[in-house]
């Protein structure tokens, strides 16, 4: 996919932005995808990719208008168009010129067939934030006007080295496939009936762009799928970059992801006051918080709008750089708000891949005689595991999926984490849990709490129906679940007190209500006194509405 966007768009008013012309369609007439960022009020010539200041400008003529009025965003086909359904490959016979509305309540991208001066286009409008005028992107393909068809691209395209050969694989149902391999200025094209090929005579350290299209029995070409391979297999790079208070002043919020360094100049990723922009590439949000960041091990292929028009605490983003490589980001506020200081955690895949070694799952601890045993489910591709207990990594790195723990201090809730390690040294994100060394009557588990639909009995670790006695209720929320309001017999925010530190909880003051605001440090942990006189240490595992997931350790009354 070819991505084009204004290189200095942050420094110019969006309404004055005129994009440079995109490359013309492939000389062999094959369908090629394009993406541009588009401001409201733009006139777009889909045949050339030029954003025009007027409907007709010199020799160029717009085929589509993207605008905004009191009813929200809209698309207006000048020469005729029709709304397309997902999976629909051919336009209807009758085309109109009425505006197609994109309201704030529209879910997902809007699809249209649009007639152009030279052919037929299938257009996809992506709006990241309906309150932002700079977060819309167009993605489209133009095909010849005679019998236009937009067949779906192959899926699951991957490229990996096997010795000196580049193994390319994909999925699809076409009888033949057209494979295009570009290295520098050298382009190689060939067809195959198999959905896998081995490409040899390639420079192992070079950059190779592979595009695959299906070919039907009547010689129609499908939409393309693309993957980029940068040299040999390389281990993903993880790290973090610190940004000071008011980092957005003077365009100082840039990131050179490929180097893991901040950049105020030619940044590959640009953070600005209310959004994220990837020049020549794209960005999408896929979660919130550290758990979502750690669990994300299969990055999507796209499409990626050039801009994500929001900037919220704990956003988890996937970016595709202009050169085709991928990374994931977690934006952690350093204090109370991203704009008052930010720590951008990242994992960058330097070889062009999209797959990370998955962390272990189902991590749990159980008593084993006079000790404890830690066990987990295996991670595909792992050759050994590394275990952290409390503040130290254990010297043993088991090749199996369990480890016996001896001599642990009694009456503690010890944090633990396990990472998987591949044979090339790649280290997965951690899987986290706790080891409870209290007596057997202390219970550890997770429970989902439904907003305004009953509550939780923490002594039993079960949800309770509405109207029944319970220890804790979720009674409200605000700010895209940044704030969650809880009610119960006795609740107290834990502040800096660690999860499961019951001794320190004795100095807390309890009340009937407490609100968790994730824009404040240490606001995911709290304590709850249960009806039988026990005490539960609780932390929020996943913020969501109407259901939030909690982890707890319950200590009965002594």
RAWOFEN-V684762 format. One record per residue. RES is the residue in three letters. SS is DSSP state (H for helix, E for strand, L for the rest). PSI is psi as a letter, one per 40 degrees, with the letter a starting at -180 (NA if undefined). D_LAST is the distance of its C-alpha to the last C-alpha in whole Angstrom. Layout:
res: [RES:RES]
ss: [SS:SS]
psi: [PSI:PSI]
d_last: [D_LAST:D_LAST]
This chain:
res: [UNK:UNK:UNK:UNK:UNK:UNK:UNK:UNK:UNK:UNK:UNK:UNK:UNK:UNK:UNK:UNK:UNK:UNK:UNK:UNK:UNK:UNK:UNK:UNK:UNK:UNK:UNK:UNK:UNK:UNK:UNK:UNK:UNK:UNK:UNK:UNK:UNK:UNK:UNK:UNK:UNK:UNK:UNK:UNK:UNK:UNK:UNK:UNK:UNK:UNK:UNK:UNK:UNK:UNK:UNK:UNK:UNK:UNK:UNK:UNK:UNK:UNK:UNK:UNK:UNK:UNK:UNK:UNK:UNK:UNK:UNK:UNK:UNK:UNK:UNK:UNK:UNK:UNK:UNK:UNK:UNK:UNK:UNK:UNK:UNK:UNK:UNK:UNK:UNK:UNK:UNK:UNK:UNK:UNK:UNK:UNK:UNK:UNK:UNK:UNK:UNK:UNK:UNK:UNK:UNK:UNK:UNK:UNK:UNK:UNK:UNK:UNK:UNK:UNK:UNK:UNK:UNK:UNK:UNK:UNK:UNK:UNK:UNK:UNK:UNK:UNK:UNK:UNK:UNK:UNK:UNK:UNK:UNK:UNK:UNK:UNK:UNK:UNK:UNK:UNK:UNK:UNK:UNK:UNK:UNK:UNK:UNK:UNK:UNK:UNK:UNK:UNK:UNK:UNK:UNK:UNK:UNK:UNK:UNK:UNK:UNK:UNK:UNK:UNK:UNK:UNK:UNK:UNK:UNK:UNK:UNK:UNK:UNK:UNK:UNK:UNK:UNK:UNK:UNK:UNK:UNK:UNK:UNK:UNK:UNK:UNK:UNK:UNK:UNK:UNK:UNK:UNK:UNK:UNK:UNK:UNK:UNK:UNK:UNK:UNK:UNK:UNK:UNK:UNK:UNK:UNK:UNK:UNK:UNK:UNK:UNK:UNK:UNK:UNK:UNK:UNK:UNK:UNK:UNK:UNK:UNK:UNK:UNK:UNK:UNK:UNK:UNK:UNK:UNK:UNK:UNK:UNK:UNK:UNK:UNK:UNK:UNK:UNK:UNK:UNK:UNK:UNK:UNK:UNK:UNK:UNK:UNK:UNK:UNK:UNK:UNK:UNK:UNK:UNK:UNK:UNK:UNK:UNK:UNK:UNK:UNK:UNK:UNK:UNK:UNK:UNK:UNK:UNK:UNK:UNK:UNK:UNK:UNK:UNK:UNK:UNK:UNK:UNK:UNK:UNK:UNK:UNK:UNK:UNK:UNK:UNK:UNK:UNK:UNK:UNK:UNK:UNK:UNK:UNK:UNK:UNK:UNK:UNK:UNK:UNK:UNK:UNK:UNK:UNK:UNK:UNK:UNK:UNK:UNK:UNK:UNK:UNK:UNK:UNK:UNK:UNK:UNK:UNK:UNK:UNK:UNK:UNK:UNK:UNK:UNK:UNK:UNK:UNK:UNK:UNK:UNK:UNK:UNK:UNK:UNK:UNK:UNK:UNK:UNK:UNK:UNK:UNK:UNK:UNK:UNK:UNK:UNK:UNK:UNK:UNK:UNK:UNK:UNK:UNK:UNK:UNK:UNK:UNK:UNK:UNK:UNK:UNK:UNK:UNK:UNK:UNK:UNK:UNK:UNK:UNK:UNK:UNK:UNK:UNK:UNK:UNK:UNK:UNK:UNK:UNK:UNK:UNK:UNK:UNK:UNK:UNK:UNK:UNK:UNK:UNK:UNK:UNK:UNK:UNK:UNK:UNK:UNK:UNK:UNK:UNK:UNK:UNK:UNK:UNK:UNK:UNK:UNK:UNK:UNK:UNK:UNK:UNK:UNK:UNK:UNK:UNK:UNK:UNK:UNK:UNK:UNK:UNK:UNK:UNK:UNK:UNK:UNK:UNK:UNK:UNK:UNK:UNK:UNK:UNK:UNK:UNK:UNK:UNK:UNK:UNK:UNK:UNK:UNK:UNK:UNK:UNK:UNK:UNK:UNK:UNK:UNK:UNK:UNK:UNK:UNK:UNK:UNK:UNK:UNK:UNK:UNK:UNK:UNK:UNK:UNK:UNK:UNK:UNK:UNK:UNK:UNK:UNK:UNK:UNK:UNK:UNK:UNK:UNK:UNK:UNK:UNK:UNK:UNK:UNK:UNK:UNK:UNK:UNK:UNK:UNK:UNK:UNK:UNK:UNK:UNK:UNK:UNK:UNK:UNK:UNK:UNK:UNK:UNK:UNK:UNK:UNK:UNK:UNK:UNK:UNK:UNK:UNK:UNK:UNK:UNK:UNK:UNK:UNK:UNK:UNK:UNK:UNK:UNK:UNK:UNK:UNK:UNK:UNK:UNK:UNK:UNK:UNK:UNK:UNK:UNK:UNK:UNK:UNK:UNK:UNK:UNK:UNK:UNK:UNK:UNK:UNK:UNK:UNK:UNK:UNK:UNK:UNK:UNK:UNK:UNK:UNK:UNK:UNK]
ss: [L:E:E:L:L:L:L:L:H:H:H:L:L:H:H:H:L:L:L:L:L:L:L:L:L:L:L:L:L:L:L:L:L:E:E:E:E:L:L:L:L:E:E:E:E:L:L:L:L:E:E:E:L:L:L:E:E:L:L:E:E:L:L:E:E:E:E:E:E:L:L:E:E:E:E:E:E:L:L:L:E:E:E:L:L:L:L:L:L:L:L:L:L:L:L:E:L:L:E:E:E:E:L:L:L:L:L:L:L:E:E:E:E:E:E:L:L:L:E:E:E:E:E:E:E:E:E:L:L:L:L:L:L:L:L:E:E:E:E:E:E:E:E:E:L:L:L:L:L:L:L:L:L:L:E:E:E:E:E:E:E:E:L:L:E:E:E:E:E:E:E:L:L:L:L:E:E:E:E:E:E:E:E:L:L:E:E:E:E:E:E:E:L:L:L:E:E:E:E:L:L:L:L:L:L:L:E:E:E:E:E:E:E:E:E:L:L:L:L:L:E:L:L:L:E:E:E:E:E:E:L:L:L:L:L:L:E:E:E:E:E:E:E:L:L:L:L:L:L:L:L:L:L:E:E:E:L:L:L:L:E:E:E:L:L:L:L:L:E:E:E:E:L:L:E:E:E:L:L:L:L:E:E:E:E:E:E:E:L:H:H:H:H:H:H:L:L:E:L:L:L:L:L:L:L:L:E:E:L:L:L:L:L:L:E:E:E:E:E:E:L:L:L:L:L:E:E:E:E:E:E:E:E:L:L:L:L:H:H:H:L:E:E:E:E:E:E:E:E:L:L:L:L:L:E:L:L:L:L:L:E:E:E:E:E:E:E:E:L:L:E:E:E:E:E:E:E:L:L:L:L:E:E:E:E:E:E:E:E:L:L:E:E:L:L:L:L:L:L:L:L:E:E:E:E:L:L:L:L:L:L:L:E:E:E:E:E:E:E:E:E:E:L:L:L:L:E:L:L:L:E:E:E:E:E:E:L:L:L:L:L:L:E:E:E:E:E:E:E:E:E:L:L:L:E:E:E:L:L:L:L:E:E:E:L:L:L:L:L:L:L:E:E:E:E:E:E:E:L:L:L:L:E:E:E:E:E:E:E:E:E:E:E:L:L:L:L:L:L:L:L:L:L:H:H:H:H:L:L:L:E:E:E:E:E:E:E:L:L:L:L:L:L:L:E:E:E:E:E:L:L:L:L:L:E:E:E:E:E:E:E:E:L:L:L:L:E:E:E:E:E:E:E:E:E:L:L:L]
psi: [h:h:h:h:i:h:d:f:d:d:e:i:h:d:e:e:h:h:i:i:h:i:i:i:i:i:d:e:e:i:h:h:i:i:h:i:h:h:i:i:e:i:h:h:h:d:d:e:e:h:h:i:e:i:d:h:h:b:e:i:h:i:d:i:h:h:i:h:a:d:e:a:i:i:h:h:h:d:e:h:i:i:h:i:i:h:e:h:e:i:i:i:d:h:i:i:e:i:i:h:i:g:i:e:e:h:h:a:i:h:h:i:h:h:h:i:d:e:a:h:i:h:h:h:h:h:h:d:h:e:e:h:e:f:f:i:i:h:h:i:h:h:i:i:d:h:f:h:i:g:i:i:i:i:i:f:h:i:h:i:h:g:b:e:i:h:h:h:i:i:i:i:e:i:d:i:i:h:h:h:h:h:h:b:e:h:h:h:h:i:i:i:e:i:f:i:i:h:h:a:f:i:h:d:e:i:h:h:h:h:h:h:i:i:h:i:d:f:f:h:i:i:i:i:i:i:i:h:h:g:a:i:h:i:h:i:h:i:a:i:h:h:h:i:h:f:d:e:h:f:f:e:f:i:h:g:d:e:e:f:i:i:h:e:b:g:i:d:h:h:h:a:d:f:a:h:h:g:h:e:b:i:i:i:h:e:a:h:i:d:d:d:d:d:e:h:e:h:i:i:e:a:i:h:i:d:h:h:f:i:g:i:h:e:h:h:i:h:i:h:i:d:e:e:i:i:i:i:i:h:h:h:h:d:b:e:i:d:e:e:h:i:h:h:i:i:h:h:g:e:e:e:i:e:h:i:h:i:i:i:i:f:h:i:i:i:i:g:b:e:a:i:h:h:i:i:i:i:h:h:e:i:e:i:i:h:h:h:h:b:e:i:h:i:d:h:g:i:e:i:f:i:h:h:h:i:f:i:h:i:f:i:h:h:i:i:i:h:i:i:h:i:e:e:e:h:h:i:i:i:h:i:a:i:h:h:e:i:i:e:e:h:h:h:a:i:i:h:h:h:h:f:f:a:a:h:h:d:d:e:f:i:i:h:i:h:e:i:h:i:d:h:i:h:e:i:i:i:f:f:e:d:h:h:h:i:i:a:d:h:i:h:h:d:b:e:h:i:h:e:g:d:d:d:e:d:e:i:h:i:i:e:i:i:h:h:h:e:e:h:i:f:e:e:i:i:i:h:h:i:d:e:e:a:h:h:h:i:i:h:d:h:h:i:h:e:h:h:h:i:i:i:h:h:h:i:h:NA]
d_last: [64:66:64:66:65:67:66:66:64:62:65:67:66:65:68:71:69:72:71:73:75:73:74:77:76:76:80:80:78:75:72:70:67:67:64:65:63:65:65:65:69:70:73:72:75:73:76:76:73:74:72:75:76:78:78:82:82:85:85:82:81:77:76:72:71:67:67:65:65:63:62:61:62:65:67:71:73:77:79:76:73:70:67:66:63:60:62:66:68:72:72:74:78:77:76:76:75:73:70:66:63:60:58:54:53:55:53:54:57:60:63:67:70:73:76:78:81:81:79:75:72:69:66:63:61:58:56:53:53:55:54:56:60:59:57:59:61:64:64:67:70:73:75:79:80:82:79:76:73:70:68:64:64:63:59:57:59:58:60:59:61:62:64:67:67:65:63:63:61:61:60:63:66:69:72:72:71:72:70:71:70:71:71:72:76:76:75:75:75:75:75:73:72:69:65:65:67:68:69:71:73:70:70:66:65:67:66:66:66:66:67:67:69:69:73:74:77:79:78:76:73:69:67:66:63:63:61:62:61:61:62:60:57:54:51:49:48:45:45:44:46:45:47:47:47:50:51:53:56:59:58:55:53:54:53:55:53:55:55:51:52:53:56:58:61:62:58:57:55:55:52:53:52:51:52:52:56:57:61:62:59:56:53:50:47:44:41:38:36:35:34:37:39:38:38:42:44:47:49:51:55:55:57:56:57:58:56:52:53:49:47:43:40:39:42:42:46:48:52:55:57:61:62:60:57:53:50:46:45:42:42:39:39:39:38:38:41:43:46:44:44:43:42:44:43:45:46:50:52:55:57:57:54:52:49:46:44:41:38:36:34:31:29:26:23:22:21:24:24:22:23:23:26:27:30:32:35:38:40:44:46:43:44:41:38:36:32:31:27:26:29:31:33:33:36:36:38:38:40:38:35:32:31:29:27:26:24:22:19:16:13:15:17:21:23:26:30:33:36:39:42:46:49:51:48:46:42:41:38:34:32:29:25:22:20:17:16:12:11:13:11:11:14:17:20:23:24:27:27:30:31:32:31:28:25:22:19:16:14:17:19:22:24:25:28:30:29:26:22:21:18:21:25:28:30:33:34:37:40:40:36:35:33:31:29:26:25:21:19:18:19:20:22:21:24:25:21:21:19:16:15:12:13:16:15:14:17:18:20:19:22:23:25:25:28:28:32:33:35:33:31:28:28:26:23:20:17:16:13:13:14:11:9:8:10:13:16:19:22:26:28:31:32:34:36:35:32:30:28:24:22:18:15:12:8:6:4:0]
